[in-house]
Amino acid sequence: MNCIKNIFITIIFIGVLLGNAQDAVHNYGNIQVHETAMVGFHMNVINDGTFDENLGLVGFYGDNDPLTISGAFTPVFYDSEVAVNAGLYLETSVGILNNFNFIHGNVFTPRNRSNVFLNFADDSFYVGEGNNTKIDGYGAIANKESFTFPVGDDDRIRPLTITSESVNALAKCAYFFVGPDNLSSFNENFDTGAKDFNVAAVSNQEFWRLEGDLPSTVTLSWDNRSNIGKLANYISDLIVVGWSKSQQKWINLGNSALEGEFSFGTLSSDTFVPNNYEIITIGGVLDINESLTTIDLGNYFLTPNGDGTNDYLVIDGIEESPNNLLQIFNRYGVLVYYKENYRDEFEGISNRNMLVKGDIGLPSGVYFYIITLNDLKIKHQGYLYLSQNSQN
């Protein structure tokens, strides 16, 4: 009986607000949606009161016209869903405590400022994301260690996954389908020609804006409109790059995991602090326009058993080019080892995010390697046989 009474009181209160408004629900007081209650808005919401103690479902619905949430205070919903074909526009931030359901239409936030966002707090999650059901602007998380932001731009979703070393009090993300050289949402442009020595190419198609103060790794995605082929000859040469606030140039943020092909895939960074960088995107570690001589070297035999013989992959002549890159692939073409400025330290253990135990290492077998000696403009390639079963 108490539950029914609570639902009834909530609906009556909202009904009064609707009756007094022409084209918006304007909250000056205190709205609460109690547990199991379901409230749907078919018009704009202006929240100048309390609307953050909710346990039921709050939905937004519309066919031809967009809806807007605005006001002086942030509404916080337990469960929420959006089915607004023309989009739901946020002029104030909105919080989600449990489940957010994308049904139809995008959620839009201003792209020229990151202080308005759709915020996923604590254990909240979302479903239904897609090219036309996403956050077109800024998404945020509160009290989360890892999360995939369902962000995008125009008619494409381009999610970013963040994994931090501890729980984020607040982190924000937006995706922009525009080159860093030609921006209207920022007060400055980020010259793709200003690169650190180990960054050869920077995407002029897209970037992400990520805010957070904890050491984190990110996973970016690409599709056939990302033109990844302009950045590298091999997808293994792709890296995450960031525009350093202090150095005012693009910095190599690493390549710790990679999946996919040139038309689609994902790329993970090494650990960095997002707030040290204005924006991040995908780059290439090798200049695809630079002519490199390719030489087939002899094959190597590696037996990392600690007997002092063939324990490490020692590549002839590598000391002549300290600026180098070693890549090792298994027989399926999967990159299992990636090391810039290699110094003969590979001992049969992958440094990629793979399901391989560090104390066991890679399985015995034949592997293909490419060593690029940038100082000499030479690329060596060949095979190595790894035996993990050799006895001392």
C-alpha positions in Angstrom: 0.0 0.0 0.0 2.8 2.4 0.8 4.5 1.7 -2.5 1.2 2.4 -4.4 0.7 5.6 -2.4 4.2 6.8 -3.2 3.7 6.2 -6.9 0.4 8.0 -6.8 1.8 11.1 -5.0 4.7 11.3 -7.4 2.5 11.2 -10.5 0.0 13.8 -9.1 2.9 16.2 -8.3 4.3 15.9 -11.8 0.8 16.2 -13.3 0.5 19.6 -11.6 3.8 20.7 -13.1 2.7 19.6 -16.6 -0.6 21.4 -16.2 1.1 24.7 -15.4 3.6 24.5 -18.3 3.1 25.2 -21.9 6.1 23.4 -23.5 8.2 22.3 -20.6 8.1 20.7 -17.2 9.6 23.3 -14.9 10.6 21.9 -11.5 10.9 24.5 -8.7 10.4 22.1 -5.8 11.2 18.5 -5.1 10.4 15.6 -7.5 11.0 12.0 -6.4 10.4 8.9 -8.5 9.9 6.1 -6.1 10.9 2.5 -6.6 8.9 0.7 -9.3 7.4 4.0 -10.5 7.7 4.9 -14.2 7.5 8.5 -15.4 7.7 9.6 -19.1 8.4 13.1 -20.4 7.3 14.1 -23.9 8.4 17.7 -23.5 11.4 19.7 -22.2 12.5 19.5 -18.6 13.8 22.5 -16.7 15.2 21.5 -13.3 15.6 24.4 -10.9 14.8 22.3 -7.9 15.6 18.9 -6.4 15.3 15.9 -8.8 18.1 13.6 -7.6 16.5 11.2 -5.2 15.0 8.7 -7.7 14.6 5.0 -7.7 12.2 4.3 -10.5 12.4 4.8 -14.3 12.4 8.2 -16.0 12.0 8.1 -19.8 12.1 10.7 -22.5 10.1 10.2 -25.7 9.4 12.0 -28.9 9.0 11.5 -32.6 9.8 14.6 -34.7 11.0 17.3 -32.3 14.1 17.2 -30.0 13.8 17.4 -26.2 16.0 19.4 -23.8 17.0 19.0 -20.2 18.1 22.3 -18.7 18.1 24.2 -15.4 20.3 25.2 -12.5 20.6 21.8 -10.9 21.6 18.3 -12.1 18.9 15.7 -12.2 20.0 12.2 -11.2 18.0 9.2 -12.4 18.2 5.6 -11.2 16.9 4.0 -14.4 16.4 6.1 -17.6 15.7 5.6 -21.2 15.7 7.8 -24.3 13.5 7.3 -27.4 13.6 10.7 -29.0 14.2 10.4 -32.7 15.5 14.0 -33.0 17.7 13.6 -30.0 17.8 14.6 -26.3 19.9 17.7 -25.7 21.5 18.3 -22.4 22.1 21.9 -21.3 22.8 20.7 -17.8 24.5 17.5 -16.7 22.4 14.4 -16.0 23.4 11.6 -13.7 22.7 7.8 -14.0 22.8 5.5 -11.0 21.8 2.2 -12.5 20.7 1.5 -16.1 20.5 3.8 -19.1 18.7 2.5 -22.2 19.4 4.0 -25.7 16.2 3.2 -27.7 16.0 5.9 -30.4 18.1 9.0 -31.0 21.3 10.4 -29.6 22.1 12.3 -26.4 23.7 15.6 -27.3 25.9 17.8 -25.1 27.8 21.0 -26.0 31.0 20.2 -27.8 32.7 23.4 -26.9 32.6 22.8 -23.1 33.1 19.7 -21.1 31.2 20.8 -18.0 27.9 19.4 -19.3 27.8 15.6 -19.7 25.9 12.4 -19.2 27.4 10.9 -16.0 27.5 7.2 -15.2 28.1 6.8 -11.5 29.1 3.9 -9.3 27.8 0.6 -10.8 25.7 2.1 -13.5 25.7 0.8 -17.1 24.0 1.3 -20.5 22.5 -0.8 -23.2 21.4 -0.2 -26.8 24.3 1.9 -28.0 24.9 2.2 -31.7 25.7 4.6 -34.5 22.4 6.5 -34.0 22.0 5.8 -30.3 25.1 7.2 -28.5 26.4 10.3 -26.7 27.2 12.9 -29.3 29.3 15.1 -27.0 30.7 14.4 -23.5 30.1 11.3 -21.4 31.5 11.0 -17.9 32.0 8.5 -15.1 32.1 8.9 -11.3 33.5 6.3 -8.9 34.6 3.9 -11.6 37.9 2.3 -12.4 37.1 1.2 -16.0 34.4 2.0 -18.5 33.7 2.2 -22.2 32.3 5.6 -23.2 29.6 5.2 -25.8 30.6 8.4 -27.6 30.5 9.3 -31.2 30.0 12.1 -33.7 27.3 12.5 -36.3 26.3 9.1 -37.6 29.1 7.0 -36.1 29.8 5.6 -32.7 33.5 5.6 -31.7 33.8 4.2 -28.2 36.8 4.7 -25.9 37.6 2.4 -23.1 39.5 3.7 -20.1 41.2 1.5 -17.4 42.7 3.4 -14.5 45.0 2.3 -11.7 42.4 3.2 -9.1 38.8 4.6 -9.0 38.2 7.8 -10.8 36.3 10.5 -8.9 35.4 11.9 -12.3 36.6 11.3 -15.9 35.1 12.7 -19.1 35.3 11.8 -22.8 34.1 13.0 -26.2 34.9 12.0 -29.8 35.4 14.4 -32.7 35.2 13.3 -36.3 37.5 16.1 -37.5 41.2 16.6 -38.0 43.2 18.1 -35.0 44.5 20.8 -37.4 41.0 22.2 -38.1 39.0 22.7 -35.0 36.0 24.9 -34.1 35.3 23.5 -30.6 38.7 24.5 -29.2 40.6 27.7 -28.9 43.7 26.2 -30.5 44.6 23.8 -33.3 47.0 20.8 -32.7 49.5 20.7 -35.6 49.8 17.2 -36.8 53.3 18.1 -38.1 54.6 18.9 -34.5 55.7 15.4 -33.5 58.2 13.8 -31.1 61.0 11.9 -32.8 59.3 8.5 -32.5 56.0 9.6 -33.9 55.9 9.5 -37.7 52.3 10.1 -38.5 49.2 11.5 -36.7 45.6 11.0 -37.8 44.0 14.0 -39.5 40.6 12.4 -39.4 39.5 12.2 -35.8 40.4 12.5 -32.1 39.1 12.0 -28.6 39.1 14.4 -25.7 39.7 12.6 -22.4 39.9 14.2 -19.0 41.1 12.3 -15.9 43.8 12.7 -13.3 44.7 9.0 -12.7 47.3 6.9 -14.5 45.3 5.0 -17.1 45.4 3.0 -20.3 42.9 3.6 -23.1 41.6 1.5 -26.0 40.6 3.4 -29.1 38.7 2.0 -32.1 38.9 2.7 -35.8 36.7 1.9 -38.8 36.9 2.2 -42.6 36.4 6.0 -42.4 39.5 6.4 -40.2 41.9 6.0 -43.1 44.3 4.0 -41.0 46.2 3.0 -44.2 47.6 6.6 -44.3 49.3 6.1 -41.0 51.2 2.8 -41.4 52.0 0.0 -43.8 51.2 -2.6 -41.1 48.6 -2.2 -38.4 51.3 -3.3 -35.9 52.9 0.1 -36.6 49.9 1.9 -35.1 50.3 3.8 -31.8 48.1 5.9 -29.6 49.4 9.5 -29.6 48.5 12.5 -27.4 49.1 16.3 -27.7 51.2 17.1 -24.7 50.1 20.2 -22.8 53.7 20.9 -21.6 55.7 20.0 -24.7 53.1 21.3 -27.3 53.6 18.4 -29.7 52.4 14.9 -30.3 53.8 12.2 -28.0 53.9 8.4 -28.5 51.6 6.9 -25.9 52.3 3.3 -26.9 50.8 0.2 -28.4 50.1 -2.4 -25.7 47.4 -4.4 -27.5 46.1 -4.5 -31.0 43.2 -6.3 -32.8 41.7 -6.0 -36.2 42.6 -5.0 -39.7 42.8 -1.8 -41.7 39.0 -1.5 -42.0 38.3 -1.9 -38.3 40.0 -2.7 -35.1 41.1 -1.5 -31.6 44.3 -0.2 -30.2 45.4 0.1 -26.6 47.9 2.6 -25.1 50.6 2.3 -22.5 49.8 4.0 -19.1 49.6 7.8 -19.1 47.7 10.5 -17.2 44.9 11.9 -19.5 45.0 15.4 -18.0 48.6 15.8 -19.3 47.3 15.8 -22.9 44.8 18.0 -24.6 43.5 15.3 -27.0 44.5 11.8 -28.2 44.2 10.0 -31.5 45.8 7.2 -33.5 49.2 7.6 -35.1 52.0 5.7 -36.8 55.4 4.8 -35.5 56.9 4.5 -39.0 56.8 6.9 -41.9 55.1 5.1 -44.7 56.5 7.6 -47.2 60.0 6.9 -46.1 62.0 4.4 -48.2 63.4 1.5 -46.2 65.6 -1.2 -47.7 64.3 -4.6 -46.6 66.8 -7.4 -46.1 66.1 -11.0 -45.3 68.3 -12.1 -42.4 69.2 -15.6 -41.3 66.9 -17.3 -38.9 67.4 -17.4 -35.1 67.1 -20.2 -32.6 66.0 -19.2 -29.1 66.2 -21.5 -26.0 65.5 -19.3 -22.9 66.5 -21.9 -20.3 69.1 -19.9 -18.4 72.2 -21.8 -19.6 73.8 -18.7 -21.2 73.3 -19.9 -24.7 70.6 -18.5 -27.0 68.7 -17.2 -24.0 67.9 -13.9 -25.6 67.2 -12.8 -29.2 70.5 -11.1 -30.1 70.1 -9.3 -33.5 73.3 -8.7 -35.4 74.2 -5.0 -36.0 71.5 -3.6 -33.8 74.0 -1.4 -31.9 74.4 0.6 -35.1 70.8 1.9 -34.9 69.7 2.7 -31.3 66.5 4.1 -32.9 64.8 0.9 -33.9 61.7 -1.2 -33.6 61.3 -4.9 -33.1 58.0 -6.7 -33.9 57.5 -10.4 -33.4 54.4 -12.3 -34.8 53.2 -15.8 -34.2 52.2 -18.2 -37.0 48.7 -16.7 -37.1 50.0 -13.2 -37.7 49.2 -12.0 -34.2 51.7 -9.4 -32.8 53.2 -11.0 -29.6 56.1 -8.7 -28.9 56.6 -5.0 -29.7 59.6 -3.0 -28.5 61.0 0.4 -29.5 64.8 0.9 -29.0 65.3 -2.9 -28.7 68.4 -3.9 -26.8 68.6 -7.7 -27.1 66.2 -8.4 -24.2 63.5 -10.7 -25.7 63.6 -14.0 -23.9 60.4 -15.7 -25.2 57.9 -13.7 -23.1 55.2 -11.6 -24.7 54.8 -7.9 -23.7 51.3 -7.7 -25.2 48.0 -8.1 -23.4 47.6 -11.7 -24.1 46.5 -14.8 -22.1 50.0 -15.9 -21.6 51.5 -16.5 -18.2 54.6 -14.4 -17.7 56.5 -17.2 -16.0 55.8 -19.7 -18.8 56.1 -17.4 -21.8 55.2 -17.9 -25.4 54.6 -21.5 -26.6 57.4 -23.2 -28.5 57.2 -22.8 -32.3 58.1 -20.7 -35.3 57.7 -16.9 -35.1 58.2 -14.2 -37.7 60.1 -11.0 -36.8 60.6 -7.5 -38.3 63.4 -5.3 -37.0 63.4 -1.7 -38.4 66.7 0.2 -38.0 65.5 3.7 -38.5 69.0 5.3 -38.2 70.2 3.1 -41.1 66.9 3.2 -43.2 66.9 -0.6 -43.2 64.3 -3.1 -42.3 65.3 -6.7 -41.5 62.9 -9.6 -41.4 63.2 -13.3 -40.8 62.1 -16.3 -38.7 63.0 -17.5 -35.2 62.4 -20.8 -33.6 61.5 -20.7 -29.9 62.0 -23.7 -27.8 60.7 -23.5 -24.2 61.5 -27.2 -23.5 65.3 -27.2 -23.7 67.0 -28.5 -20.6 69.9 -26.9 -18.8 
